[in-house]
Amino acid sequence: MTEFTSKPWARLLLVILLAVLWFGTLGYRKVINPDEGRYSEIAREMTVSGDWVTPRLNGIKYFEKPALQYWATAASFEVLGESEFAARIWPGLTGFLGILFTFYVSRRLWGERTAWYAAAMLASCAWWLGNGHFLTLDMGVSYFMTLGMGAFVLAQRDSATAKETRNWMLTCWAAMGLAILSKGLIGLVLPGAVLVLYSIIQRDARMWLKLHIVKGLLLMLLITVPWFFLVSRANSEFLWFFFVHEHFQRFTTTEHNRVGPLWYFIPILIAGMIPWTSFLPQALKTGWQKETSQRFQTNRFLLIWAVFIFAFFSKSDSKLPSYILPIFPALAMLAAQVLDRVSAKALRWHLGWLVIAGIALIIGAQIFGMHGNDRTPVAINHAYSLWLTAAGVVLTAAGIAAWVFASKGCKSAAIASAVIGGLIGCQLPMVGHESFAATNSSYYLVQAMQPRITPQTTLYSVDYYDQTLPFYLKRTLQFVDYVDEFKLGQTSEPDKLIHLDEFMRRWQTDAAPMAVMAKGTYDKLQKLGLPMTVVTSDPRRIVIAKP
């Protein structure tokens, strides 16, 4: 790998190939419920309303997260048009930039070969790759936290000049500001806690003198304050909801219904590092080992970064699988140093286990494809099982190839086999998830609704809401007996919610009403004698219109 990547044209070719693989499938799948629909729709409404200060979801004030990713996606819609590709371009782009920055930092710290290993491991590991192709806020904030983390170690390393320390620390402060604008105060709290912990463990107080705190804070405030000021001035309810409800109460209470056991993230970490999972123990050991000739212990800082963030979210009463995404670049940097040292013989066992993982995936896919239920028919699961089977075949082939190459002493070829296997094998389940579009997205439902929708049509969402509905309808719906995450906005603007009796009254007088609901609600309306005709339906929803 080193000889090949020493040639400029080869480096460029590898980056282009990675970019094609990385961005090529972003627009293949329909936007799905809930996260992808939610963040697509908020951005779409910004472009329609022209209000880029107050985020709205289905026309209702929505203050759960800051606005940076909404702006990026809205700008993408303005330039590229409203599409699945444009909706996912921000997580795709920030994930790709995270790989490039991991390469850059690793090259500055450990040299060219380790840099290629670190970038290859991050690009092909399941969790970084998967989240780079799924529309949530976690890849964006993970990239900016990675930018801040990398800038910090470059600023604090012993060989950094005063000018480098200043510039990289200002980059770090700016990255924290952008992380705050991406997902809130974790962009400051987590890096700050890691800094304090590292300082205590290493008994290193001198680095506090090299933080450029005054300039850095001013830069961070310059990035973050304008939006927080504008949105709180326009919405008096914002400050309490965003800072107290969405931060303190989210971490300390179970009201968001995202509880999980203390070990919740362990299986996610193990599966998320595939195909490099077996390097984790040695990567953690590398992180703890002290470099006696260096004051600033880069590896120990990376270890504390990964362990603290993992522990922080494990302790939280609000857990989602993607929360630990920011630790993967640090783990890739540590694991890349192990990969650089490991012999070809030992590499066989590190990568050969992919054969077992691949076969297990093939068997699991067959079992999965034979089952279904009322909400997800067996035909859909069967279709998806074919993609899982293909992924299992790719991982198995990658494991066999890696074993054969490593046995012959061809370490670079063995590593390349695992990288290609990870990139393709982890992409296939993402692409194949389109099999669920019929039930997890409103795209096909809306296609059937469109011929009957006129400018006079009022759209209702009755005791039900699919986040992708307004995105594909290109218009909002009137909620009927549906609150969930809209409580704040509906309290602030009461007309955004009506109840069933009001809905039935309006149904009689509206010119061309249409409503979306679950089957249980449809049965209830039938018993109440509401005049209606079914426009379309799928296993989870029914759309009705007035006859």
C-alpha positions as CSV (number, residue, x, y, z in Angstrom):
1,M,0.0,0.0,0.0
2,T,2.8,2.4,0.8
3,E,4.6,2.0,-2.6
4,F,1.3,2.4,-4.4
5,T,0.1,5.4,-2.5
6,S,3.5,7.2,-2.8
7,K,2.5,8.0,-6.4
8,P,0.4,11.2,-6.7
9,W,-1.8,9.8,-9.4
10,A,-2.5,6.8,-7.2
11,R,-3.5,8.9,-4.3
12,L,-5.8,11.0,-6.4
13,L,-7.3,7.8,-7.9
14,L,-8.0,6.4,-4.5
15,V,-9.7,9.5,-3.3
16,I,-11.8,9.7,-6.4
17,L,-12.8,6.0,-6.0
18,L,-13.7,6.6,-2.4
19,A,-15.8,9.6,-3.3
20,V,-17.7,7.7,-6.0
21,L,-18.4,4.8,-3.5
22,W,-19.2,7.3,-0.7
23,F,-21.5,9.7,-2.6
24,G,-22.8,7.5,-5.3
25,T,-25.6,5.9,-3.3
26,L,-26.7,8.9,-1.3
27,G,-29.8,9.5,-3.4
28,Y,-30.8,5.9,-4.1
29,R,-33.1,5.4,-1.2
30,K,-36.4,7.2,-0.4
31,V,-36.3,9.4,2.7
32,I,-37.7,7.3,5.6
33,N,-39.5,8.0,8.8
34,P,-38.8,9.5,11.3
35,D,-35.4,11.2,11.4
36,E,-34.8,11.5,7.6
37,G,-38.3,12.9,7.1
38,R,-38.0,15.3,10.0
39,Y,-34.7,16.9,9.0
40,S,-35.6,17.0,5.3
41,E,-38.9,18.7,6.0
42,I,-37.5,21.4,8.4
43,A,-35.0,22.4,5.7
44,R,-37.7,22.4,3.0
45,E,-39.9,24.6,5.0
46,M,-37.0,27.1,5.5
47,T,-36.6,27.4,1.7
48,V,-40.4,27.8,1.2
49,S,-41.0,30.3,4.0
50,G,-37.7,32.2,3.8
51,D,-37.5,32.1,7.6
52,W,-34.1,30.7,8.4
53,V,-34.2,31.7,12.0
54,T,-37.2,29.8,13.5
55,P,-37.1,26.1,12.5
56,R,-40.6,24.7,11.8
57,L,-41.6,21.1,11.3
58,N,-45.0,20.6,9.6
59,G,-45.5,24.3,10.0
60,I,-45.0,24.1,13.8
61,K,-42.2,25.7,15.8
62,Y,-39.5,23.1,16.5
63,F,-36.7,23.9,18.9
64,E,-35.2,20.5,19.8
65,K,-31.9,21.2,17.9
66,P,-29.9,24.2,16.6
67,A,-30.1,25.3,13.0
68,L,-26.7,24.6,11.3
69,Q,-27.7,21.4,9.6
70,Y,-31.1,22.8,8.6
71,W,-29.3,25.7,6.9
72,A,-26.9,23.3,5.1
73,T,-29.7,21.1,3.8
74,A,-31.9,24.1,2.9
75,A,-28.9,25.5,0.9
76,S,-28.5,22.1,-0.7
77,F,-32.2,22.2,-1.8
78,E,-31.7,25.6,-3.2
79,V,-28.8,24.5,-5.3
80,L,-29.5,20.9,-6.2
81,G,-33.3,20.8,-5.9
82,E,-35.4,18.9,-3.4
83,S,-34.2,15.3,-3.7
84,E,-33.0,12.4,-1.5
85,F,-29.5,13.1,-2.6
86,A,-29.7,16.8,-1.6
87,A,-31.3,15.8,1.7
88,R,-28.4,13.5,2.6
89,I,-25.6,15.6,1.3
90,W,-24.7,17.1,4.7
91,P,-24.1,13.8,6.6
92,G,-22.4,12.5,3.4
93,L,-20.1,15.5,3.0
94,T,-19.2,15.8,6.7
95,G,-18.6,12.0,7.0
96,F,-16.2,12.3,4.0
97,L,-14.5,15.3,5.4
98,G,-14.0,13.4,8.7
99,I,-12.1,10.7,6.8
100,L,-9.9,13.2,5.1
101,F,-9.2,15.1,8.3
102,T,-8.4,11.9,10.1
103,F,-5.9,11.2,7.4
104,Y,-4.4,14.6,7.7
105,V,-4.0,14.5,11.5
106,S,-2.6,11.0,11.5
107,R,0.0,11.9,8.8
108,R,1.2,14.9,10.9
109,L,1.5,12.7,14.0
110,W,2.6,9.3,12.9
111,G,3.5,9.4,9.2
112,E,2.1,8.5,5.8
113,R,1.4,4.8,6.2
114,T,-0.4,5.1,9.5
115,A,-2.5,7.9,8.0
116,W,-3.6,5.7,5.2
117,Y,-4.5,3.0,7.6
118,A,-6.5,5.4,9.9
119,A,-8.5,6.8,6.9
120,A,-9.1,3.4,5.4
121,M,-10.3,2.0,8.8
122,L,-12.7,4.9,9.4
123,A,-14.0,4.9,5.8
124,S,-14.8,1.2,5.8
125,C,-16.0,0.7,9.4
126,A,-19.8,0.0,9.5
127,W,-20.9,2.7,11.9
128,W,-19.1,5.7,10.3
129,L,-20.1,4.6,6.8
130,G,-23.7,3.9,7.8
131,N,-24.2,7.2,9.5
132,G,-22.6,9.0,6.6
133,H,-25.5,7.8,4.5
134,F,-28.4,8.3,6.9
135,L,-29.9,11.7,7.5
136,T,-29.6,12.5,11.2
137,L,-27.7,15.3,13.0
138,D,-25.0,12.9,14.4
139,M,-22.6,12.8,11.5
140,G,-22.4,16.6,11.3
141,V,-21.7,17.1,15.0
142,S,-19.3,14.1,15.0
143,Y,-17.3,15.8,12.2
144,F,-17.0,19.1,14.0
145,M,-16.1,17.3,17.2
146,T,-13.4,15.4,15.3
147,L,-12.2,18.6,13.8
148,G,-11.9,20.1,17.2
149,M,-10.2,17.0,18.7
150,G,-7.7,16.8,15.8
151,A,-7.0,20.5,15.9
152,F,-6.4,20.2,19.7
153,V,-3.8,17.5,19.5
154,L,-2.0,19.2,16.7
155,A,-2.0,22.4,18.8
156,Q,-0.8,20.7,21.9
157,R,1.8,18.3,20.5
158,D,5.3,19.0,21.7
159,S,6.7,19.9,18.3
160,A,4.1,22.5,17.5
161,T,5.4,26.1,17.1
162,A,3.7,29.0,18.8
163,K,2.0,30.0,15.6
164,E,0.8,26.4,14.9
165,T,-0.6,26.2,18.5
166,R,-2.5,29.5,18.1
167,N,-3.9,28.6,14.7
168,W,-4.9,25.1,15.6
169,M,-6.5,26.2,18.9
170,L,-8.5,28.8,17.1
171,T,-9.6,26.0,14.7
172,C,-10.5,23.9,17.7
173,W,-12.6,26.7,19.2
174,A,-14.4,27.3,15.9
175,A,-15.1,23.6,15.5
176,M,-16.7,23.6,19.0
177,G,-18.9,26.5,18.0
178,L,-20.0,24.7,14.8
179,A,-20.6,21.6,16.9
180,I,-22.8,23.6,19.2
181,L,-24.7,25.0,16.3
182,S,-25.1,21.4,15.0
183,K,-26.5,19.7,18.1
184,G,-26.3,21.9,21.2
185,L,-24.1,22.1,24.2
186,I,-22.5,18.7,23.9
187,G,-20.3,20.4,21.3
188,L,-18.6,22.2,24.3
189,V,-19.4,20.0,27.3
190,L,-17.9,16.8,26.0
191,P,-14.6,18.3,24.7
192,G,-14.3,20.4,27.9
193,A,-14.8,17.4,30.1
194,V,-12.2,15.4,28.2
195,L,-9.7,18.3,28.6
196,V,-10.3,18.4,32.3
197,L,-10.0,14.6,32.7
198,Y,-6.8,14.5,30.6
199,S,-5.3,17.3,32.6
200,I,-6.1,15.5,35.9
201,I,-4.9,12.1,34.8
202,Q,-1.7,13.4,33.3
203,R,-1.2,16.1,36.0
204,D,-0.6,18.5,33.1
205,A,-1.6,22.0,33.8
206,R,0.7,23.7,31.3
207,M,-1.5,23.1,28.4
208,W,-4.1,25.4,29.9
209,L,-1.7,28.2,29.2
210,K,-1.8,27.2,25.5
211,L,-5.6,27.2,24.9
212,H,-5.9,30.8,23.7
213,I,-9.0,31.0,25.8
214,V,-9.9,34.7,25.2
215,K,-9.5,34.7,21.5
216,G,-11.1,31.2,21.2
217,L,-14.1,32.1,23.3
218,L,-14.7,35.2,21.3
219,L,-14.5,33.2,18.1
220,M,-16.9,30.5,19.4
221,L,-19.3,33.2,20.6
222,L,-19.1,35.0,17.3
223,I,-20.2,31.7,15.6
224,T,-22.9,30.7,18.0
225,V,-24.5,33.8,19.6
226,P,-26.1,35.4,16.5
227,W,-28.6,32.6,15.9
228,F,-29.3,32.0,19.6
229,F,-30.0,35.7,20.0
230,L,-32.2,36.0,16.9
231,V,-34.3,32.8,17.6
232,S,-34.8,33.7,21.3
233,R,-35.8,37.2,20.4
234,A,-38.4,35.9,17.9
235,N,-39.6,33.1,20.3
236,S,-39.8,33.8,24.0
237,E,-40.3,30.1,24.8
238,F,-37.0,29.0,23.1
239,L,-34.4,29.5,25.8
240,W,-36.1,27.4,28.5
241,F,-37.1,24.7,26.1
242,F,-33.7,24.4,24.4
243,F,-31.3,24.7,27.3
244,V,-33.3,23.1,30.1
245,H,-35.7,20.7,28.5
246,E,-33.5,19.5,25.6
247,H,-30.2,19.3,27.6
248,F,-30.6,18.9,31.3
249,Q,-33.9,17.0,31.3
250,R,-32.9,14.9,28.3
251,F,-29.8,13.6,30.1
252,T,-31.4,13.1,33.6
253,T,-34.9,11.9,32.9
254,T,-36.6,9.2,30.9
255,E,-39.3,11.4,29.4
256,H,-37.9,11.0,25.9
257,N,-38.5,7.2,26.1
258,R,-35.0,6.4,25.0
259,V,-33.8,4.5,28.0
260,G,-31.4,1.6,27.7
261,P,-29.2,-0.6,29.9
262,L,-25.6,0.5,30.9
263,W,-24.2,-1.9,28.2
264,Y,-26.5,-0.4,25.5
265,F,-23.6,0.8,23.4
266,I,-21.3,-2.2,23.7
267,P,-22.9,-4.3,20.9
268,I,-23.1,-1.1,18.8
269,L,-19.4,-0.5,19.2
270,I,-18.5,-4.1,18.4
271,A,-20.7,-4.2,15.3
272,G,-19.9,-0.6,14.3
273,M,-16.2,-1.3,14.1
274,I,-16.6,-4.2,11.6
275,P,-14.3,-5.2,9.9
276,W,-11.8,-3.8,12.4
277,T,-13.4,-4.9,15.6
278,S,-10.6,-7.3,16.6
279,F,-8.2,-4.3,16.8
280,L,-10.2,-2.7,19.6
281,P,-8.4,-4.3,22.7
282,Q,-5.0,-3.4,21.3
283,A,-6.1,0.0,20.3
284,L,-7.3,0.7,23.9
285,K,-4.0,-0.6,25.2
286,T,-2.1,1.6,22.8
287,G,-4.0,4.6,24.1
288,W,-3.0,4.0,27.7
289,Q,0.7,3.4,27.0
290,K,2.9,6.4,27.9
291,E,5.4,8.0,25.5
292,T,8.1,8.9,28.0
293,S,9.8,11.3,25.6
294,Q,6.7,13.4,25.1
295,R,4.9,15.9,27.4
296,F,1.6,15.8,25.6
297,Q,0.3,12.2,25.4
298,T,-1.6,12.2,22.2
299,N,-2.7,8.5,22.4
300,R,-3.9,8.9,26.0
301,F,-5.9,12.0,25.0
302,L,-7.6,10.0,22.2
303,L,-8.3,7.1,24.6
304,I,-9.8,9.5,27.2
305,W,-11.9,11.1,24.4
306,A,-13.3,7.7,23.3
307,V,-13.9,6.3,26.8
308,F,-15.4,9.4,28.3
309,I,-17.9,10.0,25.5
310,F,-18.8,6.3,25.5
311,A,-19.3,6.4,29.3
312,F,-21.2,9.7,29.2
313,F,-23.9,8.4,26.9
314,S,-24.0,5.0,28.6
315,K,-24.9,6.8,31.8
316,S,-27.5,9.0,30.1
317,D,-31.2,8.2,30.4
318,S,-31.7,9.2,26.8
319,K,-29.9,6.8,24.4
320,L,-29.8,6.5,20.6
321,P,-27.4,4.2,18.7
322,S,-25.7,7.0,16.8
323,Y,-24.7,9.0,20.0
324,I,-21.3,7.3,20.2
325,L,-20.4,8.1,16.6
326,P,-17.8,10.9,17.7
327,I,-15.5,8.2,19.2
328,F,-14.9,6.3,15.9
329,P,-12.2,8.7,14.5
330,A,-10.2,8.5,17.7
331,L,-10.5,4.7,17.7
332,A,-9.4,4.6,14.1
333,M,-6.3,6.6,14.9
334,L,-5.4,4.3,17.7
335,A,-6.2,1.1,15.8
336,A,-4.2,2.3,12.8
337,Q,-1.1,2.3,14.9
338,V,-1.8,-1.3,15.9
339,L,-2.3,-2.2,12.3
340,D,1.0,-0.6,11.3
341,R,2.8,-2.8,13.9
342,V,1.0,-6.1,13.5
343,S,2.7,-8.8,11.4
344,A,1.1,-10.4,8.4
345,K,0.8,-13.7,10.3
346,A,-1.1,-12.0,13.1
347,L,-3.2,-10.1,10.6
348,R,-4.7,-13.4,9.4
349,W,-6.5,-13.8,12.7
350,H,-7.5,-10.2,12.9
351,L,-9.3,-10.3,9.5
352,G,-10.0,-14.0,9.0
353,W,-12.8,-13.8,11.4
354,L,-14.8,-11.9,8.8
355,V,-15.6,-15.3,7.3
356,I,-17.5,-16.2,10.4
357,A,-19.2,-12.8,10.5
358,G,-20.2,-13.1,6.9
359,I,-21.6,-16.7,7.2
360,A,-23.5,-15.7,10.3
361,L,-25.0,-12.7,8.4
362,I,-26.0,-15.0,5.5
363,I,-27.7,-17.5,7.9
364,G,-29.4,-14.6,9.8
365,A,-30.6,-13.1,6.6
366,Q,-32.4,-16.3,5.6
367,I,-34.2,-16.5,8.9
368,F,-35.1,-12.8,8.8
369,G,-36.5,-13.2,5.2
370,M,-38.9,-15.9,6.2
371,H,-40.8,-13.8,8.8
372,G,-43.1,-10.8,8.7
373,N,-46.1,-9.3,10.4
374,D,-49.1,-7.0,9.7
375,R,-46.9,-3.9,9.6
376,T,-44.1,-5.4,7.6
377,P,-45.2,-8.2,5.3
378,V,-42.8,-11.1,4.7
379,A,-42.3,-10.1,1.1
380,I,-40.6,-6.9,2.2
381,N,-38.4,-8.7,4.7
382,H,-37.5,-11.3,2.1
383,A,-36.5,-8.6,-0.4
384,Y,-34.2,-7.1,2.2
385,S,-32.8,-10.4,3.1
386,L,-31.3,-10.7,-0.4
387,W,-29.3,-7.6,0.2
388,L,-28.1,-8.9,3.6
389,T,-27.2,-12.1,2.0
390,A,-25.1,-10.3,-0.6
391,A,-23.4,-8.3,2.2
392,G,-22.6,-11.6,4.0
393,V,-21.1,-13.0,0.8
394,V,-18.9,-9.9,0.4
395,L,-17.7,-10.1,4.0
396,T,-17.0,-13.8,3.7
397,A,-15.1,-13.3,0.4
398,A,-13.1,-10.4,2.0
399,G,-12.2,-12.6,5.0
400,I,-11.0,-15.4,2.8
401,A,-9.0,-13.0,0.6
402,A,-7.5,-11.3,3.6
403,W,-6.5,-14.7,5.1
404,V,-4.9,-15.9,1.9
405,F,-3.0,-12.7,1.3
406,A,-1.8,-12.4,4.9
407,S,-0.7,-16.1,4.8
408,K,1.5,-15.2,1.8
409,G,3.0,-12.3,3.6
410,C,1.1,-9.7,1.5
411,K,0.0,-7.4,4.3
412,S,-1.1,-4.6,2.1
413,A,-3.3,-6.8,-0.1
414,A,-4.9,-8.3,3.0
415,I,-5.7,-4.9,4.4
416,A,-7.0,-3.8,1.0
417,S,-9.3,-6.8,0.9
418,A,-10.8,-5.8,4.3
419,V,-11.2,-2.2,3.3
420,I,-13.0,-3.1,0.0
421,G,-15.1,-5.7,1.9
422,G,-16.1,-3.2,4.5
423,L,-16.9,-0.4,2.0
424,I,-19.0,-2.7,-0.2
425,G,-20.3,-5.1,2.4
426,C,-21.5,-2.3,4.7
427,Q,-23.0,-0.3,1.8
428,L,-25.2,-3.1,0.6
429,P,-27.6,-3.2,3.7
430,M,-27.9,0.6,3.4
431,V,-28.8,0.5,-0.3
432,G,-31.1,-2.5,0.3
433,H,-33.1,-0.7,2.9
434,E,-35.0,0.8,0.0
435,S,-37.0,-2.5,0.3
436,F,-38.8,-0.9,3.2
437,A,-39.7,2.3,1.4
438,A,-43.3,1.0,0.9
439,T,-44.0,1.1,4.6
440,N,-41.2,3.4,6.1
441,S,-41.5,6.2,3.6
442,S,-44.6,8.1,2.3
443,Y,-43.2,8.4,-1.2
444,Y,-45.5,5.8,-2.8
445,L,-48.4,6.8,-0.6
446,V,-48.1,10.4,-1.8
447,Q,-47.8,9.2,-5.5
448,A,-51.3,7.7,-5.1
449,M,-52.7,10.7,-3.3
450,Q,-51.4,13.4,-5.8
451,P,-54.0,13.0,-8.5
452,R,-56.8,13.8,-6.1
453,I,-55.1,16.8,-4.4
454,T,-56.2,20.2,-5.5
455,P,-55.4,23.7,-4.3
456,Q,-58.7,23.5,-2.3
457,T,-57.7,20.2,-0.6
458,T,-57.1,20.3,3.2
459,L,-54.8,17.6,4.4
460,Y,-55.3,16.1,7.8
461,S,-53.1,13.8,9.8
462,V,-55.4,12.0,12.3
463,D,-53.8,10.5,15.5
464,Y,-50.9,9.6,13.3
465,Y,-47.9,11.3,11.7
466,D,-45.2,10.1,9.3
467,Q,-42.4,12.6,9.2
468,T,-41.9,12.0,5.4
469,L,-45.4,13.0,4.5
470,P,-45.0,16.8,4.2
471,F,-41.6,16.4,2.5
472,Y,-43.1,14.4,-0.3
473,L,-46.5,16.2,-0.4
474,K,-44.6,19.6,-0.5
475,R,-47.1,21.0,2.0
476,T,-48.0,20.7,5.6
477,L,-50.9,18.8,7.2
478,Q,-53.4,19.8,10.0
479,F,-52.8,17.6,13.1
480,V,-55.8,15.9,14.6
481,D,-55.3,14.5,18.1
482,Y,-51.5,14.2,17.5
483,V,-49.0,15.8,19.9
484,D,-45.8,13.8,20.5
485,E,-42.7,16.1,20.0
486,F,-45.0,19.0,18.9
487,K,-46.3,19.9,22.4
488,L,-44.3,23.2,22.7
489,G,-45.2,24.4,19.2
490,Q,-48.9,23.5,19.6
491,T,-49.0,25.2,23.0
492,S,-47.5,28.3,21.4
493,E,-49.8,28.2,18.4
494,P,-53.0,26.4,19.5
495,D,-54.5,26.3,16.0
496,K,-51.9,23.8,15.0
497,L,-53.8,21.1,16.8
498,I,-57.5,20.2,16.6
499,H,-59.4,17.3,18.1
500,L,-61.6,14.7,16.6
501,D,-64.9,16.4,17.0
502,E,-63.6,19.5,15.3
503,F,-62.1,17.4,12.5
504,M,-65.5,15.7,11.9
505,R,-67.2,19.1,11.8
506,R,-64.6,20.5,9.3
507,W,-64.8,17.3,7.2
508,Q,-68.5,18.1,6.4
509,T,-67.7,21.7,5.3
510,D,-64.3,21.5,3.6
511,A,-64.4,21.4,-0.2
512,A,-62.0,18.5,-0.7
513,P,-60.6,17.1,2.6
514,M,-58.2,14.2,2.7
515,A,-56.8,12.5,5.7
516,V,-54.0,10.0,6.6
517,M,-54.4,7.7,9.5
518,A,-53.6,4.2,10.9
519,K,-56.0,1.4,10.3
520,G,-57.3,1.5,13.9
521,T,-58.4,5.1,13.5
522,Y,-60.1,4.3,10.2
523,D,-62.1,1.6,11.9
524,K,-63.1,4.1,14.6
525,L,-64.2,6.7,12.1
526,Q,-66.3,4.1,10.3
527,K,-68.1,3.3,13.5
528,L,-68.7,7.1,13.9
529,G,-70.3,7.2,10.5
530,L,-67.9,9.6,8.8
531,P,-68.6,9.7,5.1
532,M,-65.4,8.7,3.4
533,T,-63.8,6.7,0.6
534,V,-60.4,5.1,0.6
535,V,-57.9,6.7,-1.7
536,T,-55.0,4.4,-1.1
537,S,-53.5,2.3,1.7
538,D,-50.5,0.2,2.6
539,P,-49.8,-2.1,5.6
540,R,-49.5,0.8,8.0
541,R,-51.7,3.6,6.7
542,I,-55.0,4.5,5.1
543,V,-55.7,7.7,3.1
544,I,-59.4,8.7,2.9
545,A,-61.2,11.5,1.1
546,K,-64.8,12.9,1.3
547,P,-67.0,11.0,-1.3
